[in-house]
Amino acid sequence: MERIYGSELGAYIGQKVKVAGWVHNLRKLGKVNFLTLRDVSGIVQVFLTKSEAAQLDNVLPESVIEVQGVVAAEAQAPGGYEIHQPEIKALSRVSEGLPFSINQPELKAHLDTFLDYAPFGLRYPQKKALFRLSAGVMQGFRNYLDQQGFTEIATPKLVESATESGANVFAVNYFGRPAYLAQSPQFYKQIMVGVFEKVYEVAPVFRAEPHATSRHLNEYISLDVEVGFINNHLDVMALLSHVIRGIFTHLRANYTPELEALEVEMPLIPDVFPHIYFPDAQEFIYQHHQEDCRGEPDLAPQHERWLGEWAKQEYQSDFLFVTGYPIEKRPFYTHPDPENPRYSNSFDLLFRGTELVTGGQRLHLYEDYQRALKKQGISDLQTFDGYLQAFRYGMPPHGGFAIGLERFLMQLTGASNLRETVLFPRDINRLSP
């Protein structure tokens, strides 16, 4: 007999079937007893007589079992069906107590304890829902861009030089010479604009930043896009807005059970995402919150939260673009604002008051790269030769952005710590499991 999933029971009423999974819970009530079994599709309820329940006295939760029995309709059972007359076979017995319970409505484990036991804890149904949702975000991202003629690429994660900042890289020994874990696919996705014009990548990136906050990780998944033949960063912002809408359209159409299980409050998404110029954002903060950040090259997390609250109240939007960051704050490849070179043709997208995306227009002329790198104190361009080759041989005006997957999930689900949205997080203290 072939195994079926719990979600398929309704097609087999009155028939004998075989299901298999993990012992989720066992409720012994005397003459009437219930075993719940968990498989990838959800929970299966098995009705047990007193003697049948006695066979499970030594079968602890999370033991893996196989059950053959007859399907019966039962309105009170999960999914509306349960299994009667069970024949139970243990496939893998658990012989020790669990580090914490995952068969209760609320998970009562401290985050660090949960992460220490992540191979077990990730079986918790709400955690499974979260990471199914994560897969849905990536699929929605891919689907929209595929429909727009983009090509997915896979770029190296061992690189010769830093792409964002020389201080925040993980150095590795590459056969006796220095190499680094990639901070982003930036150089390669720009190069590939010269091949495909429109490219994207979904892959891990690495930042050697010694942060110990709820907002930072040292390895995360970046959803990167780069597109050629743009006019300026406003074209990139328009594309990003469509991508965000595409992701949520996909989630609504395909992930309703996960959204409901996690009690997700879907965001306010207006037809046009509002935007505010960086100096105007600083002036707003000064005028409304009496905190003078004018002249600073960046916004603090609290500033982002205030701006997010303003966008929601003023524009009924959970998204807000902040444009025109000071050029000194942006990487060397960022295109300056032609009308005011102190500022850049770049942006951040805030989602519910937290930075979610950074992007903008890039330099595309070889001579501009020579000047920009020399301004950074880099006179020997040999290290960047492979990257600059693309510009020596002709590149169109282009730009792009990168969405942090874990930040997206954190803001969508209301998680309090970014580490809750990663299967096996890497921070300054954690390399295992």
Secondary structure, 3 states (H helix, E strand, C coil): CCECCHHHHHHHECCEEEEEEEEEEEEECCCCEEEEEEECCEEEEEEECHHHHHCCCCCCCCCEEEEEEEEEECCCCHHHEEEEEEEEEEEECCCCCCCCCCCCCCCCCCHHHHHHCHHHHCCCHHHHHHHHHHHHHHHHHHHHHHHCCCEECCCCCEECCCCCCCCCCCEEEECCEEEEECCCCHHHHHHHHHHHCEEEEEEEEECCCCCCCCCCCCEEEEEEEEEECCCCHHHHHHHHHHHHHHHHHHHHHHCHHHHHHCCCCCCCCCCCCCEEEHHHHHHHHHHHHCCCCCCCCCCCHHHHHHHHHHHHHHHCCCEEEEECCEHHHCCCCECEECCEEEEECEEEEEECCEEEEEEEEECCCHHHHHHHHHHCCCCCHHHHHHHHHHHHCCCCCEEEEEEEHHHHHHHHHCCCCHHHHCCCCCCCCCCCC
